[in-house]
Amino acid sequence: MFEREVTVLRLGHRPGRDDRMTTHVGLTARALGADRVVLSTDASHSRDTITDITDRFGGPFTVETTDNPKRLVSSFEGTIAHLTMYGLPVQSVEDDLRATTDPLLVVVGAEKVPFDVYDRADFNVAVTNQPHSEVAGLAVFLDRLFDGRELEQEWTDADRRVIPKETGKKVVPTSDAE
Ligand SMILES: C[S@@+](CC[C@H](N)C(=O)[O-])C[C@H]1O[C@@H](n2cnc3c(N)ncnc32)[C@H](O)[C@@H]1O
């Protein structure tokens, strides 16, 4: 979306229990400026929902699945930021994170994250050192990374568009939106 490619990896997925969270990780990645989300192969329900939202509300955004997320982490050519409550405060590393334009992989967990990921990550980043949610952590992280510019992004290939209103809801086909 912006000058560097940003991929979000949802590491781990417990079918049933994690369906909504995994879907919301993908929707948050899309809405807040990432280019791509990679989910576990068994998160097909989340993949389908995120793809459907992208088809209706626009992109560019890609949803992929993998049966080997560890390989994606170990072979990734670029910078890796792993979101964890045990990391360094986002406000202390955001300038360093923005210092290069190489591809960025943002890793968020579901259950316990293997220590290899902490080791491989170039940045272990905390959005406060308090336990909360991967969705909240990802949202604040992306907003800091893009410094708010993601709020102004343009969407392509949407078949509908929301017209902002003070009250009520207005959604129009994109051909009528301009
Ligand atoms: C709900 S937590 C569960 C973590 C798991 N219990 C563990 O021990 O690793 C799931 C994910 O949310 C994210 N997360 C939770 N709190 C965070 C924080 N304060 N800062 C950054 N990310 C956070 C992390 O990516 C974490 O892997």
Ligand as a Chemical Component Dictionary entry (heavy atoms), coordinates in Angstrom:
data_LIG
# 
_chem_comp.id                   LIG 
_chem_comp.type                 NON-POLYMER 
_chem_comp.pdbx_formal_charge   0 
_chem_comp.three_letter_code    LIG 
# 
loop_
_chem_comp_atom.comp_id 
_chem_comp_atom.atom_id 
_chem_comp_atom.alt_atom_id 
_chem_comp_atom.type_symbol 
_chem_comp_atom.charge 
_chem_comp_atom.model_Cartn_x 
_chem_comp_atom.model_Cartn_y 
_chem_comp_atom.model_Cartn_z 
_chem_comp_atom.pdbx_ordinal 
LIG C1  C1  C 0  -3.602 -12.995 23.512 1  
LIG S1  S1  S 1  -1.898 -13.117 23.322 2  
LIG C2  C2  C 0  -1.515 -14.679 23.933 3  
LIG C3  C3  C 0  -0.039 -14.883 24.110 4  
LIG C4  C4  C 0  0.337  -16.202 24.757 5  
LIG N1  N1  N 0  -0.418 -16.389 25.944 6  
LIG C5  C5  C 0  1.824  -16.268 25.053 7  
LIG O1  O1  O 0  2.194  -16.600 26.143 8  
LIG O2  O2  O -1 2.607  -15.969 24.135 9  
LIG C6  C6  C 0  -1.773 -13.334 21.580 10 
LIG C7  C7  C 0  -0.917 -12.338 20.900 11 
LIG O3  O3  O 0  -1.346 -11.019 21.174 12 
LIG C8  C8  C 0  -0.252 -10.125 20.967 13 
LIG N2  N2  N 0  -0.139 -9.261  22.156 14 
LIG C9  C9  C 0  -0.789 -9.398  23.336 15 
LIG N3  N3  N 0  -0.437 -8.418  24.189 16 
LIG C10 C10 C 0  0.442  -7.628  23.521 17 
LIG C11 C11 C 0  1.168  -6.449  23.855 18 
LIG N4  N4  N 0  1.073  -5.866  25.038 19 
LIG N5  N5  N 0  1.981  -5.921  22.916 20 
LIG C12 C12 C 0  2.107  -6.474  21.695 21 
LIG N6  N6  N 0  1.441  -7.587  21.317 22 
LIG C13 C13 C 0  0.618  -8.156  22.225 23 
LIG C14 C14 C 0  0.981  -10.996 20.744 24 
LIG O4  O4  O 0  1.292  -11.052 19.360 25 
LIG C15 C15 C 0  0.536  -12.354 21.274 26 
LIG O5  O5  O 0  1.237  -13.418 20.672 27 
# 
loop_
_chem_comp_bond.comp_id 
_chem_comp_bond.atom_id_1 
_chem_comp_bond.atom_id_2 
_chem_comp_bond.value_order 
_chem_comp_bond.pdbx_ordinal 
LIG C1  S1  SING 1  
LIG S1  C2  SING 2  
LIG S1  C6  SING 3  
LIG C2  C3  SING 4  
LIG C3  C4  SING 5  
LIG C4  N1  SING 6  
LIG C4  C5  SING 7  
LIG C5  O1  DOUB 8  
LIG C5  O2  SING 9  
LIG C6  C7  SING 10 
LIG C7  O3  SING 11 
LIG C7  C15 SING 12 
LIG O3  C8  SING 13 
LIG C8  N2  SING 14 
LIG C8  C14 SING 15 
LIG N2  C9  SING 16 
LIG N2  C13 SING 17 
LIG C9  N3  DOUB 18 
LIG N3  C10 SING 19 
LIG C10 C11 SING 20 
LIG C10 C13 DOUB 21 
LIG C11 N4  SING 22 
LIG C11 N5  DOUB 23 
LIG N5  C12 SING 24 
LIG C12 N6  DOUB 25 
LIG N6  C13 SING 26 
LIG C14 O4  SING 27 
LIG C14 C15 SING 28 
LIG C15 O5  SING 29 
# 
